[in-house]
């Protein structure tokens, strides 16, 4: 997902109070906006979209606050390269003690927050008018929990709208009008993060993290005792990667919770379904007003050149992903020929006790291997060619 998270938000009505909500967020933050929107007795479609967006971004904010509170600003946590964990945040000069359970709790919290946003966004029908102009520069995360906006807490600063691929200078904040179609787009993003949260929680990495950190401290103490602090050279540079590898393998080599792997699969299938709904709605739009993701006749407010066939090309990529998740296509394995592969659907429905060497060898995967059509990368290759090497940026925008 790169480092770009969705730039969404909201306003209280299609025309009357759009600027007021953007200003509310800029002045008082996401939590104040959530409280105000949640208190509305009879919310309009725009207000429901607004509340769903605030809850989505509030979930990201709470996860970043957990990172800041426990000193997870750099090092191992950023090497994991997962959404939210990879975002650059300021260092806490006096962090609370860290333990592995914090990572599991962080992602469980993300899942809970997405569950609060998804029904609101999915409940917006195609015939309900949503229209809200948002200055993305108004959105910020109170990462250090001091109630004030500090340097580096703005959405544009944090997630790097400057990831413009080959398009030149970094993008500044933009005035974007979010509409009915964008409710499905944001619902897809919420499902994406909810699925990730389920998968991380299914493997519960707490014990693997704690064991690795305890061994790291013991070795550091031994070095200090003999007057050879471990702080320079190639070994020091390699240590974080070695620790991360042990943590990941240790977390994987256990019985994952089948209920959570199934839930992750369902969320990721919902990502595809909401994407289809988004492109279906976008295709019917006739306006051209500060669009987030445009149709063939529109222009993006981000000033990015969306190729005319972006929607269909991306839907083709998602169709391949759906075929994998449902078992209609199979994953290749080096021990199998072209006519057989690994059924990802079966793996997620009834996951085994994971053995990394057994997966590489193939032994662990034998019960999930069968004859069938293998997935190929043609759709993804065509998409990458269409966007001229900027596939990473467009994948983040399109989810």
C-alpha positions as CSV (number, residue, x, y, z in Angstrom):
1,X,0.0,0.0,0.0
2,X,2.9,2.3,-0.1
3,X,2.8,5.2,2.4
4,X,-0.3,6.9,1.1
5,X,-3.4,6.4,3.1
6,X,-6.8,7.5,1.9
7,X,-7.3,11.3,1.9
8,X,-10.9,11.5,2.8
9,X,-13.3,13.6,4.6
10,X,-16.4,15.0,4.9
11,X,-18.8,17.7,5.5
12,X,-22.2,18.0,7.1
13,X,-24.3,18.6,4.1
14,X,-24.0,18.6,0.3
15,X,-23.8,22.3,0.0
16,X,-24.4,24.1,3.3
17,X,-21.7,23.1,5.8
18,X,-18.9,21.4,3.8
19,X,-16.3,24.0,4.7
20,X,-17.4,24.0,8.3
21,X,-16.6,20.4,8.8
22,X,-13.2,20.7,7.1
23,X,-12.5,23.7,9.4
24,X,-13.7,21.8,12.5
25,X,-11.2,19.1,11.8
26,X,-8.5,21.6,11.2
27,X,-9.3,23.4,14.4
28,X,-10.3,20.7,16.9
29,X,-9.2,17.4,15.3
30,X,-10.8,14.1,14.3
31,X,-12.2,13.1,17.7
32,X,-14.1,16.4,18.0
33,X,-15.5,16.0,14.5
34,X,-16.6,12.4,15.3
35,X,-18.4,13.5,18.5
36,X,-20.3,16.2,16.7
37,X,-21.3,14.1,13.7
38,X,-22.3,11.1,15.9
39,X,-24.6,13.4,17.9
40,X,-26.8,14.3,14.9
41,X,-30.3,12.9,15.3
42,X,-31.2,12.5,11.6
43,X,-28.0,12.5,9.6
44,X,-28.0,13.1,5.8
45,X,-26.1,10.9,3.4
46,X,-23.3,13.4,3.5
47,X,-23.2,13.4,7.3
48,X,-23.2,9.6,7.4
49,X,-20.3,9.6,4.9
50,X,-18.6,12.2,7.1
51,X,-18.9,10.1,10.2
52,X,-17.7,7.0,8.4
53,X,-14.7,8.9,7.1
54,X,-13.9,10.4,10.6
55,X,-14.1,7.0,12.2
56,X,-11.8,5.6,9.5
57,X,-9.2,8.3,10.0
58,X,-9.7,8.1,13.8
59,X,-8.7,4.5,13.7
60,X,-5.5,5.4,11.9
61,X,-4.9,8.2,14.5
62,X,-5.3,5.8,17.4
63,X,-2.9,3.3,15.9
64,X,-0.3,6.1,15.4
65,X,-0.8,7.3,19.0
66,X,-0.1,3.8,20.2
67,X,3.1,3.8,18.2
68,X,4.2,7.2,19.6
69,X,3.3,6.2,23.1
70,X,5.5,3.1,23.1
71,X,8.4,4.5,21.1
72,X,7.6,2.7,17.8
73,X,8.8,5.5,15.6
74,X,11.6,3.8,13.6
75,X,13.8,0.7,13.5
76,X,12.1,-2.7,13.5
77,X,8.6,-1.4,13.3
78,X,9.2,0.5,10.0
79,X,11.0,-2.4,8.5
80,X,7.9,-4.5,8.7
81,X,6.5,-2.3,5.8
82,X,2.9,-2.7,6.7
83,X,0.3,0.1,6.4
84,X,0.2,2.3,9.5
85,X,3.5,0.8,10.8
86,X,5.5,2.2,8.0
87,X,4.3,5.8,8.3
88,X,7.0,8.2,9.6
89,X,6.2,9.7,13.0
90,X,8.2,11.8,15.5
91,X,10.2,10.1,18.2
92,X,8.8,10.1,21.7
93,X,11.6,11.3,24.1
94,X,10.0,9.3,27.0
95,X,8.2,6.3,25.7
96,X,6.3,3.7,27.7
97,X,7.7,0.2,27.9
98,X,7.0,-1.9,24.8
99,X,5.9,-5.5,24.6
100,X,4.7,-7.7,21.8
101,X,1.1,-7.6,22.9
102,X,1.0,-4.0,21.9
103,X,1.2,-4.9,18.2
104,X,-1.6,-7.4,18.5
105,X,-3.7,-4.8,20.4
106,X,-2.9,-2.1,17.8
107,X,-4.2,-4.1,14.9
108,X,-7.2,-5.4,16.9
109,X,-8.1,-1.8,17.5
110,X,-7.8,-1.0,13.8
111,X,-10.2,-3.8,13.1
112,X,-12.7,-2.4,15.7
113,X,-12.5,1.1,14.3
114,X,-13.0,-0.1,10.7
115,X,-16.1,-2.0,11.9
116,X,-17.5,1.3,13.1
117,X,-16.9,2.9,9.7
118,X,-17.9,0.2,7.2
119,X,-21.7,0.0,7.9
120,X,-22.1,3.8,7.5
121,X,-20.2,3.8,4.2
122,X,-21.8,0.7,2.7
123,X,-25.3,2.0,3.8
124,X,-25.1,4.9,1.4
125,X,-27.1,4.1,-1.7
126,X,-26.5,5.1,-5.3
127,X,-29.5,7.4,-5.2
128,X,-28.4,9.3,-2.1
129,X,-26.6,12.5,-2.8
130,X,-23.2,13.0,-1.2
131,X,-21.1,16.1,-1.9
132,X,-18.4,17.5,0.3
133,X,-15.5,19.7,-0.4
134,X,-12.5,19.0,1.7
135,X,-9.1,20.6,1.9
136,X,-6.8,17.7,2.5
137,X,-4.4,20.1,4.2
138,X,-7.0,20.5,7.0
139,X,-6.7,16.9,8.1
140,X,-4.3,16.0,10.8
141,X,-3.6,13.3,13.4
142,X,-2.9,14.2,17.0
143,X,-0.1,11.7,17.2
144,X,1.5,13.0,20.4
145,X,-2.0,13.4,22.0
146,X,-1.4,17.0,23.1
147,X,-4.5,18.3,21.5
148,X,-2.6,20.6,19.1
149,X,-1.4,20.2,15.6
150,X,2.4,19.8,15.5
151,X,4.9,19.6,12.7
152,X,4.6,16.3,10.8
153,X,1.1,15.5,12.0
154,X,-0.7,16.7,8.9
155,X,-2.1,14.0,6.6
156,X,-0.3,15.4,3.6
157,X,3.0,15.5,5.5
158,X,2.5,12.1,7.1
159,X,1.4,9.9,4.2
160,X,3.4,11.6,1.5
161,X,1.2,13.0,-1.2
162,X,4.5,13.7,-2.7
163,X,4.6,10.1,-3.9
164,X,3.8,11.2,-7.4
165,X,5.9,8.7,-9.2
166,X,7.2,10.3,-12.3
167,X,4.9,13.3,-12.2
168,X,7.4,15.8,-10.8
169,X,7.1,18.0,-7.7
170,X,5.5,16.8,-4.5
171,X,1.7,17.5,-4.4
172,X,0.5,20.1,-1.9
173,X,-2.8,19.8,-0.1
174,X,-5.8,19.7,-2.5
175,X,-9.4,20.8,-2.6
176,X,-11.3,17.6,-3.3
177,X,-15.1,17.1,-3.6
178,X,-16.0,13.6,-2.4
179,X,-19.3,12.2,-3.7
180,X,-21.6,9.2,-3.6
181,X,-19.2,6.9,-5.5
182,X,-16.4,7.7,-3.0
183,X,-18.4,6.1,-0.2
184,X,-17.8,2.7,-1.9
185,X,-14.1,3.6,-2.4
186,X,-13.6,4.4,1.3
187,X,-15.6,1.3,2.3
188,X,-13.2,-0.7,0.2
189,X,-10.2,0.8,2.0
190,X,-11.8,0.1,5.4
191,X,-12.3,-3.5,4.4
192,X,-8.6,-3.6,3.3
193,X,-7.3,-2.5,6.7
194,X,-9.9,-4.7,8.5
195,X,-8.6,-7.7,6.7
196,X,-5.0,-6.9,7.4
197,X,-5.9,-6.5,11.1
198,X,-7.6,-9.9,11.2
199,X,-4.7,-11.6,9.6
200,X,-2.1,-10.1,12.0
201,X,-4.4,-10.9,14.9
202,X,-4.9,-14.5,13.6
203,X,-1.2,-15.2,14.1
204,X,-0.8,-13.2,17.4
205,X,2.9,-12.2,17.1
206,X,3.2,-11.1,20.8
207,X,5.3,-14.1,22.0
208,X,7.6,-14.1,19.0
209,X,8.3,-10.4,19.5
210,X,8.9,-10.7,23.2
211,X,11.2,-13.7,22.8
212,X,13.3,-11.9,20.1
213,X,13.6,-8.7,22.1
214,X,14.6,-10.6,25.3
215,X,17.4,-12.4,23.4
216,X,18.5,-9.1,21.8
217,X,18.7,-7.5,25.3
218,X,20.6,-10.4,26.7
219,X,23.2,-10.3,24.0
220,X,23.5,-6.5,24.3
221,X,24.1,-6.9,28.1
222,X,26.8,-9.5,27.5
223,X,28.6,-7.2,25.0
224,X,28.4,-4.4,27.6
225,X,29.8,-6.6,30.3
226,X,32.9,-7.5,28.3
227,X,33.4,-3.9,27.1
228,X,32.4,-4.5,23.5
229,X,29.2,-2.6,22.9
230,X,27.4,-3.8,19.9
231,X,27.0,-0.5,18.1
232,X,29.0,-0.3,14.9
233,X,29.8,-2.1,11.7
234,X,27.9,-4.5,9.4
235,X,26.7,-6.6,12.3
236,X,24.9,-3.6,13.8
237,X,23.3,-2.8,10.4
238,X,22.2,-6.4,10.0
239,X,20.8,-6.9,13.5
240,X,17.4,-5.3,12.9
241,X,16.8,-7.4,9.8
242,X,17.8,-10.6,11.6
243,X,15.5,-9.7,14.5
244,X,12.7,-9.0,12.2
245,X,13.2,-12.3,10.3
246,X,13.1,-14.2,13.6
247,X,9.9,-12.4,14.7
248,X,8.1,-13.0,11.5
249,X,9.0,-16.7,11.3
250,X,8.2,-17.1,15.0
251,X,4.8,-15.5,14.5
252,X,4.0,-17.5,11.4
253,X,5.0,-20.9,12.8
254,X,1.9,-21.5,14.8
255,X,-1.7,-22.4,14.3
256,X,-3.5,-19.3,13.1
257,X,-7.1,-18.7,14.2
258,X,-9.3,-20.0,11.4
259,X,-12.2,-17.7,12.3
260,X,-9.9,-14.7,11.7
261,X,-8.3,-16.0,8.5
262,X,-11.8,-16.5,7.1
263,X,-12.8,-13.0,8.2
264,X,-9.7,-11.5,6.5
265,X,-10.7,-13.4,3.3
266,X,-14.2,-12.0,3.5
267,X,-13.0,-8.5,4.0
268,X,-10.7,-8.7,1.0
269,X,-13.4,-10.1,-1.2
270,X,-15.5,-7.1,0.0
271,X,-12.7,-4.8,-1.1
272,X,-13.2,-6.1,-4.6
273,X,-17.0,-5.8,-4.4
274,X,-16.9,-2.2,-3.2
275,X,-14.3,-1.4,-5.9
276,X,-16.7,-2.7,-8.6
277,X,-19.5,-0.6,-7.0
278,X,-17.3,2.5,-7.0
279,X,-16.4,2.2,-10.7
280,X,-20.0,1.5,-11.6
281,X,-21.1,4.7,-9.9
282,X,-18.2,6.7,-11.2
283,X,-19.1,5.8,-14.8
284,X,-22.5,7.5,-14.4
285,X,-21.2,10.8,-13.2
286,X,-21.6,13.8,-15.5
287,X,-20.1,16.6,-13.4
288,X,-16.4,17.5,-13.3
289,X,-16.0,19.1,-9.9
290,X,-12.7,18.6,-8.0
291,X,-12.9,14.8,-8.5
292,X,-10.9,12.4,-6.3
293,X,-10.7,9.5,-8.8
294,X,-12.2,10.6,-12.2
295,X,-14.0,8.8,-15.0
296,X,-12.9,9.1,-18.6
297,X,-14.5,12.6,-19.0
298,X,-13.3,14.0,-15.6
299,X,-10.1,15.4,-14.2
300,X,-8.6,14.6,-10.8
301,X,-8.3,17.4,-8.3
302,X,-4.9,15.8,-7.5
303,X,-3.7,16.8,-10.9
304,X,-2.7,13.3,-11.7
305,X,-3.1,12.0,-15.3
306,X,-5.5,9.1,-15.0
307,X,-5.4,7.1,-18.2
308,X,-8.9,6.7,-19.8
309,X,-9.0,3.0,-19.2
310,X,-7.8,3.1,-15.6
311,X,-11.0,1.7,-14.2
312,X,-11.3,-1.4,-16.4
313,X,-7.6,-2.1,-16.1
314,X,-7.8,-2.0,-12.3
315,X,-10.9,-4.1,-12.2
316,X,-9.1,-6.7,-14.3
317,X,-6.3,-6.9,-11.7
318,X,-9.0,-7.2,-8.9
319,X,-10.7,-10.0,-10.9
320,X,-7.4,-12.0,-10.7
321,X,-7.2,-11.3,-7.0
322,X,-10.8,-12.5,-6.6
323,X,-10.0,-15.7,-8.6
324,X,-7.2,-16.4,-6.2
325,X,-9.2,-15.7,-3.0
326,X,-12.1,-17.9,-4.2
327,X,-9.9,-20.8,-5.6
328,X,-10.9,-20.3,-9.2
329,X,-7.2,-19.7,-9.9
330,X,-4.3,-21.4,-8.1
331,X,-0.9,-20.2,-6.8
332,X,2.1,-21.7,-8.5
333,X,4.6,-23.7,-6.5
334,X,8.0,-24.6,-7.8
335,X,7.4,-28.4,-7.4
336,X,4.3,-28.3,-9.5
337,X,3.8,-27.9,-13.3
338,X,1.5,-25.7,-15.2
339,X,-1.6,-27.7,-14.5
340,X,-1.6,-27.6,-10.7
341,X,-1.1,-25.2,-7.8
342,X,-2.1,-24.2,-4.3
343,X,-5.7,-23.3,-3.4
344,X,-5.5,-20.0,-1.4
345,X,-9.2,-20.3,-0.6
346,X,-8.7,-23.7,1.1
347,X,-5.7,-22.3,2.9
348,X,-7.6,-19.4,4.4
349,X,-10.7,-21.4,5.2
350,X,-8.8,-24.2,7.0
351,X,-5.2,-22.9,7.7
352,X,-2.6,-25.4,8.8
353,X,0.0,-25.1,11.5
354,X,2.5,-23.1,9.5
355,X,5.9,-24.5,8.9
356,X,8.0,-22.1,6.8
357,X,10.4,-24.8,5.6
358,X,7.5,-27.1,4.9
359,X,5.9,-24.5,2.7
360,X,9.1,-23.9,0.8
361,X,9.5,-27.7,0.4
362,X,5.9,-28.2,-0.4
363,X,5.1,-30.8,2.3
364,X,2.9,-28.5,4.4
365,X,0.9,-27.4,1.3
366,X,0.2,-30.9,-0.2
367,X,-3.4,-31.0,1.3
368,X,-4.1,-27.7,-0.5
369,X,-2.6,-28.6,-3.8
370,X,-4.9,-29.6,-6.7
371,X,-5.2,-29.5,-10.5
372,X,-6.5,-26.3,-12.0
373,X,-5.7,-23.1,-13.7
374,X,-2.8,-21.1,-12.4
375,X,-2.9,-17.3,-11.9
376,X,-0.9,-15.3,-14.3
377,X,0.3,-11.7,-14.1
378,X,-1.0,-10.5,-17.4
379,X,-3.6,-8.1,-16.0
380,X,-1.1,-6.6,-13.6
381,X,1.6,-6.3,-16.3
382,X,-0.9,-4.4,-18.6
383,X,-1.9,-2.1,-15.7
384,X,1.8,-1.3,-14.9
385,X,2.4,-0.6,-18.6
386,X,-0.7,1.7,-18.8
387,X,0.5,3.9,-15.9
388,X,4.0,3.9,-17.1
389,X,5.9,2.6,-14.1
390,X,3.8,4.4,-11.5
391,X,1.8,1.3,-10.5
392,X,2.6,1.7,-6.8
393,X,1.1,5.1,-6.6
394,X,-2.0,4.2,-8.5
395,X,-2.5,1.0,-6.5
396,X,-2.5,3.0,-3.3
397,X,-5.0,5.5,-4.7
398,X,-7.3,2.8,-6.2
399,X,-6.9,0.2,-3.5
